[in-house]
Amino acid sequence: MLGLREDQGMTRAALASAAKVSPTTLTLLEQGRAQPNLATLESVARVLGVRVADLFDEEQAARKPTSGSTTFFRLVGRLRGRTDSQLRALEKLLSAFDRAVEAAED
């Protein structure tokens, strides 16, 4: 769990807040000193953008994400807590961006 969090450039406080668990609980989980319930595991996995099983997969935890996936997860993290109107405005902005990229490629 610690490796996945660090690979995505998330602080412990940011993950704890987004997953709605206490920083102390997250510290204990990362250190293997606590037994999480399924709801906590699902919440942490959702925030990290992985499956619950990946939290226990040493090979997955040791694998470095591509810079694109790191950027993706960082962006997704920034979207949490945004209002519907903010998300719609961002969607319009991204549509305009897509059109500009397409025009530049032609």
C-alpha atoms as a printed R data frame, in Angstrom:
    type eleno elety resid chain resno       x      y       z
1   ATOM     1    CA   MET     A     1   0.000  0.000   0.000
2   ATOM     2    CA   LEU     A     2   2.802  2.392   0.887
3   ATOM     3    CA   GLY     A     3   4.555  1.761  -2.428
4   ATOM     4    CA   LEU     A     4   1.369  2.342  -4.413
5   ATOM     5    CA   ARG     A     5   0.721  5.591  -2.548
6   ATOM     6    CA   GLU     A     6   4.279  6.846  -2.993
7   ATOM     7    CA   ASP     A     7   4.361  5.847  -6.680
8   ATOM     8    CA   GLN     A     8   1.405  8.122  -7.233
9   ATOM     9    CA   GLY     A     9   2.991 11.003  -5.364
10  ATOM    10    CA   MET     A    10   0.277 11.058  -2.710
11  ATOM    11    CA   THR     A    11   0.950 12.061   0.841
12  ATOM    12    CA   ARG     A    12  -0.375  9.906   3.645
13  ATOM    13    CA   ALA     A    13  -2.653 12.748   4.683
14  ATOM    14    CA   ALA     A    14  -4.060 13.138   1.156
15  ATOM    15    CA   LEU     A    15  -4.806  9.421   0.812
16  ATOM    16    CA   ALA     A    16  -6.312  9.227   4.289
17  ATOM    17    CA   SER     A    17  -8.550 12.202   3.571
18  ATOM    18    CA   ALA     A    18  -9.663 10.960   0.153
19  ATOM    19    CA   ALA     A    19 -10.276  7.426   1.472
20  ATOM    20    CA   LYS     A    20 -12.034  8.802   4.551
21  ATOM    21    CA   VAL     A    21  -9.795  7.026   7.054
22  ATOM    22    CA   SER     A    22  -7.657  8.545   9.769
23  ATOM    23    CA   PRO     A    23  -3.972  9.156   9.039
24  ATOM    24    CA   THR     A    24  -3.159  6.976  12.056
25  ATOM    25    CA   THR     A    25  -5.186  4.099  10.617
26  ATOM    26    CA   LEU     A    26  -3.453  4.477   7.265
27  ATOM    27    CA   THR     A    27  -0.033  4.490   8.953
28  ATOM    28    CA   LEU     A    28  -0.880  1.282  10.807
29  ATOM    29    CA   LEU     A    29  -2.141 -0.335   7.597
30  ATOM    30    CA   GLU     A    30   0.988  0.629   5.683
31  ATOM    31    CA   GLN     A    31   3.128 -0.801   8.457
32  ATOM    32    CA   GLY     A    32   1.106 -4.018   8.585
33  ATOM    33    CA   ARG     A    33   0.138 -3.359  12.188
34  ATOM    34    CA   ALA     A    34  -3.649 -3.189  11.660
35  ATOM    35    CA   GLN     A    35  -6.304 -5.459  10.204
36  ATOM    36    CA   PRO     A    36  -8.435 -3.373   7.836
37  ATOM    37    CA   ASN     A    37 -12.068 -4.095   7.154
38  ATOM    38    CA   LEU     A    38 -13.293 -4.580   3.598
39  ATOM    39    CA   ALA     A    39 -14.836 -1.104   3.401
40  ATOM    40    CA   THR     A    40 -11.494  0.501   4.273
41  ATOM    41    CA   LEU     A    41  -9.646 -1.616   1.720
42  ATOM    42    CA   GLU     A    42 -12.181 -0.782  -0.977
43  ATOM    43    CA   SER     A    43 -11.959  2.919  -0.190
44  ATOM    44    CA   VAL     A    44  -8.155  2.987  -0.267
45  ATOM    45    CA   ALA     A    45  -8.054  0.916  -3.475
46  ATOM    46    CA   ARG     A    46 -10.609  3.219  -5.141
47  ATOM    47    CA   VAL     A    47  -8.561  6.308  -4.321
48  ATOM    48    CA   LEU     A    48  -5.358  4.662  -5.546
49  ATOM    49    CA   GLY     A    49  -7.102  3.458  -8.695
50  ATOM    50    CA   VAL     A    50  -6.234 -0.193  -8.096
51  ATOM    51    CA   ARG     A    51  -8.057 -3.394  -7.195
52  ATOM    52    CA   VAL     A    52  -8.228 -4.456  -3.550
53  ATOM    53    CA   ALA     A    53  -6.078 -7.468  -4.469
54  ATOM    54    CA   ASP     A    54  -3.367 -5.095  -5.722
55  ATOM    55    CA   LEU     A    55  -2.983 -3.747  -2.187
56  ATOM    56    CA   PHE     A    56  -1.631 -7.188  -1.231
57  ATOM    57    CA   ASP     A    57   0.247 -7.999  -4.439
58  ATOM    58    CA   GLU     A    58   3.953 -7.413  -3.783
59  ATOM    59    CA   GLU     A    59   4.756 -7.598  -7.496
60  ATOM    60    CA   GLN     A    60   2.109 -4.969  -8.283
61  ATOM    61    CA   ALA     A    61   3.281 -2.797  -5.403
62  ATOM    62    CA   ALA     A    62   6.887 -3.000  -6.612
63  ATOM    63    CA   ARG     A    63   5.965 -2.127 -10.214
64  ATOM    64    CA   LYS     A    64   6.457  1.508 -11.069
65  ATOM    65    CA   PRO     A    65   3.588  3.120 -12.961
66  ATOM    66    CA   THR     A    66   4.281  4.933 -16.188
67  ATOM    67    CA   SER     A    67   4.519  8.687 -15.928
68  ATOM    68    CA   GLY     A    68   1.208  8.886 -17.787
69  ATOM    69    CA   SER     A    69  -0.588  6.743 -15.227
70  ATOM    70    CA   THR     A    70   0.941  8.740 -12.383
71  ATOM    71    CA   THR     A    71  -0.334 11.938 -13.978
72  ATOM    72    CA   PHE     A    72  -3.737 10.345 -14.526
73  ATOM    73    CA   PHE     A    73  -4.116  9.334 -10.882
74  ATOM    74    CA   ARG     A    74  -2.919 12.731  -9.696
75  ATOM    75    CA   LEU     A    75  -5.545 14.404 -11.899
76  ATOM    76    CA   VAL     A    76  -8.289 12.057 -10.722
77  ATOM    77    CA   GLY     A    77  -7.369 12.855  -7.147
78  ATOM    78    CA   ARG     A    78  -7.790 16.555  -7.876
79  ATOM    79    CA   LEU     A    79 -11.318 15.936  -9.196
80  ATOM    80    CA   ARG     A    80 -12.599 14.453  -5.967
81  ATOM    81    CA   GLY     A    81 -14.896 16.775  -4.105
82  ATOM    82    CA   ARG     A    82 -15.616 18.983  -7.123
83  ATOM    83    CA   THR     A    83 -19.192 20.056  -7.763
84  ATOM    84    CA   ASP     A    84 -21.170 18.844 -10.751
85  ATOM    85    CA   SER     A    85 -20.990 22.292 -12.330
86  ATOM    86    CA   GLN     A    86 -17.198 22.363 -11.910
87  ATOM    87    CA   LEU     A    87 -16.912 18.928 -13.518
88  ATOM    88    CA   ARG     A    88 -19.147 19.992 -16.439
89  ATOM    89    CA   ALA     A    89 -16.990 23.087 -16.958
90  ATOM    90    CA   LEU     A    90 -13.875 20.920 -16.963
91  ATOM    91    CA   GLU     A    91 -15.485 18.555 -19.465
92  ATOM    92    CA   LYS     A    92 -16.159 21.510 -21.798
93  ATOM    93    CA   LEU     A    93 -12.569 22.648 -21.379
94  ATOM    94    CA   LEU     A    94 -11.285 19.176 -22.236
95  ATOM    95    CA   SER     A    95 -13.527 19.034 -25.319
96  ATOM    96    CA   ALA     A    96 -12.066 22.326 -26.506
97  ATOM    97    CA   PHE     A    97  -8.585 20.991 -25.813
98  ATOM    98    CA   ASP     A    98  -9.317 17.832 -27.834
99  ATOM    99    CA   ARG     A    99 -10.529 19.931 -30.777
100 ATOM   100    CA   ALA     A   100  -7.384 22.071 -30.640
101 ATOM   101    CA   VAL     A   101  -5.141 18.987 -30.566
102 ATOM   102    CA   GLU     A   102  -7.003 17.461 -33.521
103 ATOM   103    CA   ALA     A   103  -6.702 20.709 -35.488
104 ATOM   104    CA   ALA     A   104  -2.973 20.910 -34.773
105 ATOM   105    CA   GLU     A   105  -2.471 17.324 -35.964
106 ATOM   106    CA   ASP     A   106  -4.184 17.978 -39.317
